Amino acid sequence: MRTVTFTLRLPKPLKEGLEHLSEATERPQAYLLTEALQGYLEAQQWQVQAIRSAVKKADSPKARFIPHEQVLAHIKQFTSKPKRARR
């Protein structure tokens, strides 16, 4: 894969952490940054796609919504502590 040069300003503690990780793993800092950025972009792109898909479904005429109060009542069934019988 073709690479390009990219300049980046980092907070000093982040740069120091990168240097330590690079030494500990015997990997170049550029490799570690590329791996981290690739993972971040994949996660963000997945999230953006999931949001777009959900908005598309919500905008559909067939979309069905449950009132907030009904959702809360349903959740309460599972989060309420059962009442103890008095002796």
C-alpha positions in Angstrom: 0.0 0.0 0.0 1.3 3.5 -0.9 1.9 5.7 2.1 2.0 9.5 2.6 3.6 11.7 5.1 1.3 13.2 7.8 2.3 15.7 10.5 0.5 15.5 13.8 0.8 17.5 17.1 0.4 15.3 20.2 0.2 16.1 23.9 3.5 15.3 25.5 2.2 12.4 27.7 0.6 10.8 24.6 3.9 11.0 22.7 5.8 9.6 25.6 3.4 6.7 25.9 3.8 6.0 22.2 7.6 6.0 22.6 7.4 3.5 25.5 5.0 1.3 23.7 7.2 1.4 20.6 10.2 0.3 22.6 8.3 -2.4 24.5 6.8 -3.9 21.4 9.8 -3.3 19.2 7.5 -1.7 16.6 8.0 1.6 14.9 5.8 4.4 16.2 4.4 4.9 12.7 3.2 1.3 12.7 1.5 1.7 16.1 -0.2 5.0 15.0 -1.3 3.4 11.8 -2.8 0.4 13.6 -4.5 2.6 16.2 -5.9 5.0 13.6 -7.1 2.2 11.4 -9.0 0.6 14.3 -10.5 3.9 15.3 -11.7 4.7 11.8 -13.2 1.2 11.4 -15.2 1.6 14.7 -16.3 5.1 13.8 -17.3 4.2 10.3 -19.3 1.2 11.6 -21.1 3.5 14.1 -21.9 6.1 11.4 -23.3 3.4 9.1 -25.4 2.0 12.0 -26.8 5.4 12.8 -27.6 6.1 9.1 -29.4 2.8 8.8 -31.4 3.4 12.0 -32.4 6.9 10.9 -33.5 5.5 7.5 -35.6 2.9 9.3 -37.1 5.5 11.6 -38.0 7.7 8.7 -39.8 4.8 7.0 -43.6 5.0 6.8 -43.6 1.5 8.3 -41.6 2.6 11.4 -43.2 1.7 14.7 -42.4 3.6 17.9 -43.1 2.7 21.5 -44.0 5.5 23.9 -41.4 6.4 26.4 -43.6 5.6 29.4 -44.3 2.1 28.1 -40.6 1.5 27.7 -39.9 2.7 31.2 -42.7 0.5 32.6 -41.2 -2.5 30.8 -37.7 -1.8 32.2 -39.1 -1.3 35.7 -40.3 -5.0 35.6 -36.7 -6.1 35.5 -35.1 -3.5 37.7 -37.5 -3.3 40.6 -36.6 -5.2 43.7 -39.2 -7.7 44.7 -41.1 -6.8 47.9 -40.5 -9.1 50.8 -43.4 -10.5 52.7 -43.6 -9.3 56.3 -43.5 -11.8 59.1 
